[in-house]
């Protein structure tokens, strides 16, 4: 369940504003504010089942937006590349104290990864 909460939270950050206002509110109250379906129903003046349906339709839309646009996947890919950059930067710092010839190799790797990000 925790993985789904994180996943929906990330999708919601990217695509939440594309949902209907009711779907947005239901998902925000359920996943972000951790309210029960009954509590959300009271706030929105709809049934518990109505809240459930709003959330399920909203989730479906979020997944469809990701399937179509792929922004979260692209974001994750960029994040992994930046992590690689940081890894190489750390290696450069270690190698720089010894004045090794490997420094230029790491610099070239950083440049290649940076160029991938820019594309």
ABEGO torsion letter per residue (X at the ends): XAAAAAAAAAAAAAAAAABBAAAAAAAAAAAAAGBBAAAAAAAAGBBAAAAAAAAAAAAAAAAAAAAAAGAAAAAAAAAAAAAAAAAAAAAAAAAAAAGBAAAAAAAAAAAAAAAAAAX
